Amino acid sequence: MANIEYPKVAHGRICYVEIPAQDINISSAFYQKIFGWNIRTRSDGRIAFDDGIGKVSGTWVQGREPAAQPGLIVSIMVDDIEATMQAIISAGCSIVNKIQIGETEFVAWFADPAGNVLGLYQHPGGGHGKICYLEIPAADINKSVEFYKAIFPWQIRSDNHGNAAFDDVIGNVSGMWAGHVKPAPSGLVVYTMVDSVAETVEKIVAHGGAIVKPPRGNSKEDDAIFSDPEGNIMGIGQE
């Protein structure tokens, strides 16, 4: 992935994903082979990735339970869902579910080498490997929508299937609130960029969320992990 154009810092941008792994070399090789992710070594020695268009980054972490039950679902865009499913199976992993959401539109869930369940979304045209979509489980969708509206400046809308949906602040990652799945214990954490972790933590608590991992107190670069009112685990990061 030459000439990666990293996006500018933006409050409300979904920017980073931590993926549980048993063997980081095996997991990173899987995602590089299937989705073409750029794999690199950070200055601290950790293996990191940039997605297929270089706008969402992340890393693999050990010592966390995998996201083995469908709950908070991160989806990756692919050119050909059938070919990608076959590549996943050939790599020794499995397809958990395939769902038709339109006459010619399909999504699928797969289990990666560590057992994490992630999604596939077919959209031909140059976005193969892009982290593109996030399903947030919610028993009370209106309540969950109001929580995220209070925390992040996401654009809230209705998608073409009548669901409450959102776009992050730069329109790179979209998503919806899903009543058909329940929050499940997960070590997979999706981070949203914020101007101030300390101020965002106050908003989270004031609107019914809870802090799982408190901020470190670094005034320049900081992060925290929180639980939303439905029990979904999410992260915030400050640069």
NORMO-V651379 format. One record per residue. RES is the residue in three letters. SS is DSSP state (H for helix, E for strand, L for the rest). PSI is psi in whole degrees, 0 to 359 (999 if undefined). BURIAL is I if it has 24 or more other C-alpha atoms within 12 Angstrom, else O. Layout:
res->(RES & RES)
ss->(SS & SS)
psi->(PSI & PSI)
burial->(BURIAL & BURIAL)
This chain:
res->(MET & ALA & ASN & ILE & GLU & TYR & PRO & LYS & VAL & ALA & HIS & GLY & ARG & ILE & CYS & TYR & VAL & GLU & ILE & PRO & ALA & GLN & ASP & ILE & ASN & ILE & SER & SER & ALA & PHE & TYR & GLN & LYS & ILE & PHE & GLY & TRP & ASN & ILE & ARG & THR & ARG & SER & ASP & GLY & ARG & ILE & ALA & PHE & ASP & ASP & GLY & ILE & GLY & LYS & VAL & SER & GLY & THR & TRP & VAL & GLN & GLY & ARG & GLU & PRO & ALA & ALA & GLN & PRO & GLY & LEU & ILE & VAL & SER & ILE & MET & VAL & ASP & ASP & ILE & GLU & ALA & THR & MET & GLN & ALA & ILE & ILE & SER & ALA & GLY & CYS & SER & ILE & VAL & ASN & LYS & ILE & GLN & ILE & GLY & GLU & THR & GLU & PHE & VAL & ALA & TRP & PHE & ALA & ASP & PRO & ALA & GLY & ASN & VAL & LEU & GLY & LEU & TYR & GLN & HIS & PRO & GLY & GLY & GLY & HIS & GLY & LYS & ILE & CYS & TYR & LEU & GLU & ILE & PRO & ALA & ALA & ASP & ILE & ASN & LYS & SER & VAL & GLU & PHE & TYR & LYS & ALA & ILE & PHE & PRO & TRP & GLN & ILE & ARG & SER & ASP & ASN & HIS & GLY & ASN & ALA & ALA & PHE & ASP & ASP & VAL & ILE & GLY & ASN & VAL & SER & GLY & MET & TRP & ALA & GLY & HIS & VAL & LYS & PRO & ALA & PRO & SER & GLY & LEU & VAL & VAL & TYR & THR & MET & VAL & ASP & SER & VAL & ALA & GLU & THR & VAL & GLU & LYS & ILE & VAL & ALA & HIS & GLY & GLY & ALA & ILE & VAL & LYS & PRO & PRO & ARG & GLY & ASN & SER & LYS & GLU & ASP & ASP & ALA & ILE & PHE & SER & ASP & PRO & GLU & GLY & ASN & ILE & MET & GLY & ILE & GLY & GLN & GLU)
ss->(L & L & L & L & L & L & L & L & L & L & L & L & L & E & E & E & E & E & E & E & L & L & L & H & H & H & H & H & H & H & H & H & H & H & H & L & L & E & E & E & E & L & L & L & L & L & E & E & E & E & L & L & L & L & L & L & E & E & E & E & E & L & L & L & L & L & L & L & L & L & L & L & E & E & E & E & E & E & L & L & H & H & H & H & H & H & H & H & H & H & L & L & L & E & E & E & E & E & E & E & L & L & L & L & L & E & E & E & E & E & E & L & L & L & L & L & E & E & E & E & E & E & L & L & L & L & L & L & L & L & E & E & E & E & E & E & E & L & L & L & H & H & H & H & H & H & H & H & H & H & H & L & L & L & E & E & E & E & L & L & L & L & L & E & E & E & E & L & L & L & L & L & L & E & E & E & E & E & L & L & L & L & L & L & L & L & L & L & E & E & E & E & E & L & L & L & H & H & H & H & H & H & H & H & H & H & L & L & L & E & E & E & E & L & L & L & L & L & L & L & L & E & E & E & E & E & E & L & L & L & L & L & E & E & E & E & E & E & L)
psi->(84 & 156 & 46 & 129 & 101 & 138 & 158 & 159 & 133 & 123 & 123 & 7 & 127 & 118 & 342 & 144 & 130 & 124 & 121 & 145 & 143 & 315 & 109 & 324 & 319 & 315 & 316 & 322 & 323 & 309 & 327 & 316 & 315 & 320 & 356 & 25 & 146 & 118 & 132 & 165 & 124 & 170 & 336 & 4 & 354 & 146 & 130 & 172 & 158 & 138 & 186 & 340 & 7 & 21 & 346 & 131 & 181 & 191 & 170 & 141 & 140 & 161 & 11 & 149 & 138 & 160 & 72 & 342 & 134 & 118 & 255 & 114 & 121 & 126 & 147 & 132 & 139 & 155 & 322 & 107 & 324 & 315 & 323 & 320 & 320 & 322 & 322 & 315 & 318 & 334 & 4 & 9 & 181 & 157 & 123 & 320 & 151 & 130 & 131 & 124 & 1 & 179 & 322 & 16 & 127 & 151 & 161 & 156 & 140 & 159 & 128 & 182 & 335 & 354 & 2 & 137 & 119 & 172 & 161 & 141 & 122 & 125 & 89 & 147 & 31 & 2 & 19 & 127 & 359 & 130 & 113 & 339 & 148 & 122 & 124 & 112 & 141 & 123 & 322 & 94 & 318 & 319 & 318 & 320 & 314 & 324 & 309 & 329 & 324 & 337 & 315 & 148 & 52 & 150 & 120 & 135 & 178 & 133 & 180 & 3 & 10 & 8 & 153 & 126 & 170 & 159 & 138 & 178 & 337 & 4 & 18 & 320 & 130 & 180 & 186 & 165 & 129 & 124 & 354 & 355 & 158 & 151 & 138 & 148 & 134 & 140 & 356 & 125 & 127 & 128 & 140 & 135 & 138 & 158 & 323 & 115 & 318 & 315 & 323 & 323 & 319 & 319 & 318 & 311 & 320 & 336 & 20 & 5 & 177 & 149 & 121 & 317 & 111 & 159 & 157 & 344 & 11 & 125 & 341 & 309 & 122 & 166 & 165 & 159 & 137 & 163 & 128 & 175 & 341 & 353 & 3 & 137 & 126 & 165 & 160 & 145 & 148 & 130 & 999)
burial->(O & O & O & O & O & O & O & O & O & I & I & I & I & I & I & I & I & I & I & I & I & O & O & I & I & O & I & I & I & I & I & I & O & I & I & I & I & I & I & O & O & O & O & O & O & O & I & I & I & I & I & I & I & I & I & I & I & I & I & I & I & O & O & O & O & I & I & I & I & I & I & I & I & I & I & I & I & I & I & I & I & O & O & I & I & O & I & I & O & O & O & O & I & I & I & I & O & O & O & O & O & O & O & O & O & I & I & I & I & I & I & I & I & I & I & I & I & I & I & I & I & I & I & O & O & O & I & I & I & I & I & I & I & I & I & I & I & I & O & O & I & O & O & I & I & I & I & I & I & I & I & I & I & I & I & I & O & O & O & O & O & O & O & I & I & I & I & I & I & I & O & I & I & I & I & I & I & I & O & O & O & I & I & I & O & I & I & I & I & I & I & I & I & I & I & I & I & I & O & I & I & O & I & I & O & O & I & O & I & I & I & O & O & I & I & O & O & O & O & O & O & I & I & I & I & I & I & I & I & I & I & I & I & I & I & I & I & I & O)
